[in-house]
């Protein structure tokens, strides 16, 4: 069995909360609060869904690479068959159960999903047409993760230098793609495409490779200051566009590094990740490892999957607050205990 890391479920909980809070804006729940400008800045920060998804990507790259390194250390090799089976058992059952529920709802006339959208949802290529419908749009991030899981172990087994250099190239190359997409707009360089998000996963992989030397480079007090500074940087990055947009082409130069879901933000989130998991021992650590956040992190996959139907523009009785939050929580708990857990137990056989 691999070592359980502290704070990871807490970080998952905060990330999925940001995504859900961002989508809750479609229900109009924040309209009254937005009249107060001193509240609006903080609210925009905590409901930045793009930042929440980026944190998921970084966590995913970090945890998967850490597991691969541990397996390689124990057995001097990676069992690719077992790796792919574990990923399928973790991702596919709960996701396909959601799609099955969508299919039943469509047959009853409650929603409509076009064939092209069904195809990309079923084949984990949703980032190709995520804008076709709201119900399956969030599958773009699952598509990116599944394709990352398909390719990364092969590169990992290629050797130590290729995998480390490959991550560094991906991390450095995506900002150049952002600049290119500014000059030559194309659908393949959409903000939700695989090419535009692979650097977040790559950074997580690099953190797993260089975790020990990075942690040894600074004392705990310095890490605390870096983590606090990183949060302040993440907050400020959301407002840089106010300075760059009025200046011709300056926004393109800034696009090299992105905003809250770009290279600078990823580095800041990586700093917060390392501090939270390995260094923090005060109130922040206790918050991340509290029972409520740990439980939310445990059911975070179900929360992410089922959110779309509950946080859309109010069409049904269950789209209204607080019924939507209660319904989403119930579906996520059902997903975890009834759908996910049996496959998670089966997954352990392939460790």
C-alpha positions as CSV (number, residue, x, y, z in Angstrom):
1,X,0.0,0.0,0.0
2,X,1.2,3.5,-0.8
3,X,1.6,6.1,1.9
4,X,-1.5,8.4,2.5
5,X,-0.5,12.0,2.2
6,X,-2.1,14.6,4.5
7,X,-4.0,17.6,3.3
8,X,-4.6,16.1,-0.2
9,X,-8.3,15.6,0.3
10,X,-8.6,19.1,1.8
11,X,-7.0,20.6,-1.3
12,X,-9.4,18.5,-3.5
13,X,-12.3,19.9,-1.4
14,X,-11.2,23.5,-1.9
15,X,-10.6,23.0,-5.6
16,X,-14.0,21.4,-6.2
17,X,-15.7,24.1,-4.1
18,X,-14.2,26.8,-6.3
19,X,-15.5,25.0,-9.4
20,X,-19.0,24.6,-8.0
21,X,-19.0,28.2,-6.7
22,X,-18.1,29.4,-10.1
23,X,-20.9,27.5,-11.8
24,X,-23.4,28.5,-9.1
25,X,-23.2,32.0,-10.6
26,X,-25.5,30.7,-13.4
27,X,-28.3,30.4,-10.8
28,X,-28.0,34.1,-9.8
29,X,-27.2,33.3,-6.2
30,X,-24.5,35.9,-6.0
31,X,-26.3,38.8,-7.7
32,X,-27.2,40.6,-4.5
33,X,-23.7,40.2,-3.0
34,X,-22.1,41.6,-6.2
35,X,-23.5,45.1,-5.4
36,X,-20.8,45.4,-2.7
37,X,-17.5,46.0,-4.4
38,X,-15.4,45.2,-1.3
39,X,-17.0,41.7,-1.3
40,X,-16.8,41.2,-5.1
41,X,-13.0,40.9,-5.3
42,X,-12.8,38.1,-2.7
43,X,-15.8,36.4,-4.2
44,X,-14.3,36.4,-7.7
45,X,-11.2,34.7,-6.2
46,X,-12.9,31.9,-4.4
47,X,-15.2,31.1,-7.3
48,X,-12.5,31.0,-10.0
49,X,-13.4,27.6,-11.4
50,X,-10.5,27.7,-13.8
51,X,-8.1,27.9,-10.9
52,X,-9.9,25.0,-9.2
53,X,-9.5,22.8,-12.2
54,X,-5.9,23.7,-12.6
55,X,-5.2,22.7,-9.0
56,X,-6.9,19.3,-9.8
57,X,-4.5,18.9,-12.7
58,X,-1.4,19.7,-10.7
59,X,-2.5,17.4,-7.9
60,X,-3.2,14.6,-10.5
61,X,0.2,14.9,-12.1
62,X,1.9,15.0,-8.7
63,X,0.1,12.0,-7.2
64,X,0.3,9.8,-10.3
65,X,4.0,10.5,-10.7
66,X,4.6,9.9,-7.0
67,X,2.9,6.5,-7.3
68,X,4.9,5.5,-10.4
69,X,8.1,6.5,-8.7
70,X,7.2,4.4,-5.6
71,X,6.4,1.4,-7.8
72,X,9.6,1.8,-9.8
73,X,11.6,2.0,-6.6
74,X,10.0,-1.2,-5.2
75,X,10.0,-3.3,-8.4
76,X,12.5,-1.6,-10.7
77,X,9.8,-1.4,-13.3
78,X,6.2,-0.3,-14.0
79,X,3.3,-2.7,-14.6
80,X,1.5,-0.8,-17.3
81,X,-1.4,-3.2,-17.4
82,X,-2.1,-2.7,-13.7
83,X,-1.7,1.1,-14.1
84,X,-4.3,1.4,-16.8
85,X,-6.7,-0.9,-15.1
86,X,-6.5,1.2,-11.9
87,X,-7.1,4.4,-13.8
88,X,-10.1,2.9,-15.6
89,X,-11.6,1.6,-12.4
90,X,-11.2,5.0,-10.8
91,X,-12.5,7.2,-13.5
92,X,-14.8,5.3,-15.9
93,X,-17.6,3.6,-13.7
94,X,-18.8,6.8,-11.9
95,X,-18.5,8.8,-15.1
96,X,-20.4,6.3,-17.3
97,X,-23.0,6.0,-14.5
98,X,-23.6,9.8,-14.9
99,X,-23.9,9.4,-18.7
100,X,-26.4,6.5,-18.2
101,X,-28.5,8.8,-16.0
102,X,-28.3,11.5,-18.7
103,X,-29.5,8.9,-21.3
104,X,-32.5,8.0,-19.2
105,X,-33.3,11.7,-18.7
106,X,-33.1,12.3,-22.4
107,X,-35.4,9.3,-23.2
108,X,-37.9,10.9,-20.8
109,X,-37.6,14.2,-22.5
110,X,-35.9,16.2,-19.7
111,X,-32.8,17.1,-21.6
112,X,-31.3,16.9,-25.1
113,X,-27.7,15.9,-26.0
114,X,-26.8,15.7,-29.7
115,X,-25.0,12.6,-31.1
116,X,-21.7,14.5,-31.7
117,X,-21.7,15.5,-28.0
118,X,-22.5,12.0,-26.9
119,X,-19.6,10.7,-29.0
120,X,-17.0,13.0,-27.4
121,X,-18.4,12.4,-23.9
122,X,-18.2,8.6,-24.3
123,X,-14.7,8.6,-25.9
124,X,-13.1,11.2,-23.5
125,X,-12.5,13.7,-26.3
126,X,-15.0,16.3,-24.9
127,X,-12.6,19.2,-25.2
128,X,-13.1,19.0,-28.9
129,X,-16.7,20.2,-28.7
130,X,-17.3,21.0,-25.0
131,X,-19.4,24.0,-26.0
132,X,-22.1,21.8,-27.7
133,X,-24.1,21.3,-24.5
134,X,-23.9,22.2,-20.8
135,X,-24.6,18.8,-19.4
136,X,-21.4,17.1,-20.6
137,X,-19.3,20.2,-21.0
138,X,-17.3,19.5,-17.8
139,X,-16.1,16.3,-19.4
140,X,-13.3,18.3,-21.1
141,X,-11.2,18.1,-17.9
142,X,-11.7,14.3,-17.6
143,X,-10.8,13.9,-21.2
144,X,-7.5,15.7,-20.7
145,X,-6.7,13.6,-17.6
146,X,-7.6,10.3,-19.3
147,X,-5.4,11.1,-22.2
148,X,-2.6,12.2,-19.9
149,X,-3.0,8.8,-18.1
150,X,-2.7,7.1,-21.4
151,X,0.5,8.8,-22.5
152,X,2.4,9.6,-19.3
153,X,3.3,6.1,-18.2
154,X,4.8,5.4,-21.6
155,X,7.0,8.5,-21.4
156,X,7.8,7.6,-17.7
157,X,9.1,4.2,-18.7
158,X,11.3,5.7,-21.4
159,X,13.9,6.7,-18.8
160,X,14.7,9.2,-16.1
161,X,16.0,12.0,-18.3
162,X,13.4,11.8,-21.1
163,X,10.5,12.0,-18.6
164,X,12.0,14.9,-16.7
165,X,13.0,16.8,-19.8
166,X,9.6,16.0,-21.3
167,X,7.8,17.7,-18.4
168,X,10.1,20.7,-18.6
169,X,9.4,21.1,-22.3
170,X,5.7,20.9,-21.8
171,X,5.8,23.4,-19.0
172,X,7.9,25.8,-21.2
173,X,6.1,25.1,-24.5
174,X,2.5,25.9,-23.6
175,X,3.2,29.6,-23.0
176,X,4.6,29.7,-26.5
177,X,1.4,28.1,-27.8
178,X,-0.6,30.8,-26.0
179,X,1.4,33.4,-27.9
180,X,0.9,31.6,-31.2
181,X,-2.8,31.2,-30.6
182,X,-3.0,35.0,-30.0
183,X,-1.5,35.6,-33.4
184,X,-3.2,32.7,-35.3
185,X,-6.5,31.8,-33.5
186,X,-7.5,28.2,-34.0
187,X,-9.9,25.8,-32.3
188,X,-7.2,23.4,-31.4
189,X,-5.7,26.1,-29.1
190,X,-8.9,26.7,-27.2
191,X,-8.4,27.4,-23.5
192,X,-10.0,24.1,-22.6
193,X,-8.0,22.0,-25.1
194,X,-5.4,19.4,-24.2
195,X,-2.5,21.4,-25.5
196,X,-3.4,24.4,-23.4
197,X,-3.6,22.5,-20.2
198,X,-0.8,19.9,-20.4
199,X,1.6,22.3,-18.5
200,X,-0.4,22.1,-15.3
201,X,-0.1,18.3,-15.3
202,X,3.5,18.6,-16.2
203,X,4.2,20.9,-13.3
204,X,2.6,18.3,-10.9
205,X,4.9,15.7,-12.4
206,X,8.0,17.9,-11.9
207,X,7.0,18.5,-8.3
208,X,7.0,14.8,-7.7
209,X,10.4,14.4,-9.2
210,X,12.0,17.3,-7.3
211,X,9.9,17.3,-4.1
212,X,12.7,16.3,-1.7
213,X,15.4,18.9,-2.9
214,X,12.8,21.6,-3.1
215,X,11.6,21.0,0.5
216,X,15.2,20.8,1.7
217,X,16.0,24.1,0.1
218,X,14.1,26.3,2.6
219,X,13.3,26.3,6.3
220,X,9.6,25.9,7.3
221,X,9.3,29.6,8.0
222,X,10.5,30.4,4.5
223,X,8.0,27.9,3.1
224,X,5.2,29.5,5.1
225,X,6.1,32.9,3.7
226,X,6.3,31.5,0.1
227,X,2.9,29.9,0.5
228,X,1.3,33.1,1.8
229,X,3.0,35.0,-1.0
230,X,1.7,32.5,-3.5
231,X,-1.9,33.0,-2.4
232,X,-1.4,36.8,-2.7
233,X,0.0,36.3,-6.2
234,X,-2.9,34.1,-7.2
235,X,-5.3,36.8,-5.9
236,X,-3.5,39.5,-7.9
237,X,-3.2,37.6,-11.1
238,X,-7.0,37.9,-11.6
239,X,-6.7,41.7,-12.0
240,X,-3.6,41.9,-14.3
241,X,-5.8,42.1,-17.4
242,X,-7.0,45.5,-16.2
243,X,-3.5,46.8,-16.8
244,X,-2.6,44.8,-19.9
245,X,-5.9,45.1,-22.0
246,X,-5.7,48.8,-22.7
247,X,-2.1,48.5,-24.0
248,X,-2.0,47.0,-27.6
249,X,-0.4,43.5,-27.7
250,X,0.7,43.7,-24.0
251,X,-2.0,41.2,-23.3
252,X,-0.4,38.8,-25.8
253,X,2.9,39.1,-24.0
254,X,1.1,38.5,-20.7
255,X,-0.5,35.5,-22.3
256,X,2.8,33.8,-22.4
257,X,2.4,33.2,-18.6
258,X,-1.4,33.3,-18.4
259,X,-3.5,34.5,-15.4
260,X,-5.0,32.4,-12.7
261,X,-4.8,29.3,-15.0
262,X,-1.4,30.0,-16.5
263,X,2.3,29.3,-15.8
264,X,2.8,31.8,-12.9
265,X,-0.4,30.6,-11.3
266,X,0.7,27.0,-11.6
267,X,4.0,27.7,-9.9
268,X,2.1,29.5,-7.1
269,X,-0.3,26.6,-6.7
270,X,2.6,24.1,-6.7
271,X,4.2,26.1,-3.8
272,X,0.9,25.9,-1.9
273,X,0.6,22.2,-2.6
274,X,4.1,21.4,-1.2
275,X,3.6,23.6,1.8
276,X,0.2,22.1,2.6
277,X,1.2,18.5,2.3
278,X,4.8,18.5,3.7
279,X,5.4,21.6,5.8
280,X,2.2,23.1,7.3
281,X,1.4,22.1,10.8
282,X,-0.7,25.1,12.1
283,X,-4.3,26.2,11.5
284,X,-4.0,25.7,7.7
285,X,-3.0,22.1,8.2
286,X,-5.8,21.5,10.7
287,X,-8.3,23.1,8.3
288,X,-7.3,20.9,5.3
289,X,-7.3,17.8,7.4
290,X,-10.6,18.6,9.2
291,X,-13.4,16.0,8.9
292,X,-15.7,18.2,6.8
293,X,-13.0,19.0,4.2
294,X,-11.6,15.5,4.2
295,X,-15.1,14.1,3.5
296,X,-15.8,16.7,0.8
297,X,-12.4,15.8,-0.8
298,X,-13.3,12.1,-0.6
299,X,-16.5,12.7,-2.6
300,X,-15.0,15.4,-4.8
301,X,-15.1,13.3,-7.9
302,X,-18.9,12.8,-7.6
303,X,-19.4,16.4,-6.8
304,X,-17.5,17.4,-10.0
305,X,-19.4,14.9,-12.1
306,X,-23.0,15.7,-10.9
307,X,-22.6,19.5,-10.5
308,X,-23.8,20.4,-14.1
309,X,-27.4,19.4,-13.7
310,X,-27.7,21.2,-10.4
311,X,-25.8,24.5,-11.0
312,X,-27.3,25.4,-14.4
313,X,-29.7,28.3,-15.1
314,X,-32.8,27.5,-13.1
315,X,-35.1,25.3,-15.2
316,X,-36.3,22.7,-12.6
317,X,-37.2,22.9,-8.9
318,X,-33.9,21.3,-8.0
319,X,-31.9,24.1,-9.7
320,X,-32.8,26.6,-7.0
321,X,-30.6,27.3,-3.9
322,X,-30.4,25.5,-1.4
323,X,-32.1,22.6,-3.0
324,X,-29.4,22.4,-5.7
325,X,-26.6,22.1,-3.1
326,X,-28.6,19.4,-1.2
327,X,-29.3,17.5,-4.3
328,X,-25.8,17.7,-5.6
329,X,-24.5,16.5,-2.2
330,X,-26.9,13.6,-2.2
331,X,-25.9,12.5,-5.7
332,X,-22.2,12.8,-4.9
333,X,-22.5,10.7,-1.7
334,X,-24.5,8.1,-3.6
335,X,-21.9,8.0,-6.3
336,X,-19.1,7.5,-3.8
337,X,-20.6,4.8,-1.6
338,X,-22.7,2.9,-4.2
339,X,-20.8,3.3,-7.5
340,X,-17.2,4.3,-6.7
341,X,-16.3,2.3,-3.6
342,X,-16.9,-1.2,-5.0
343,X,-14.6,-0.4,-7.9
344,X,-12.1,1.2,-5.6
345,X,-11.9,-2.0,-3.6
346,X,-11.4,-3.9,-6.9
347,X,-8.7,-1.4,-7.8
348,X,-6.7,-2.4,-4.8
349,X,-6.1,-5.8,-6.3
350,X,-4.0,-4.2,-9.0
351,X,-1.7,-2.3,-6.7
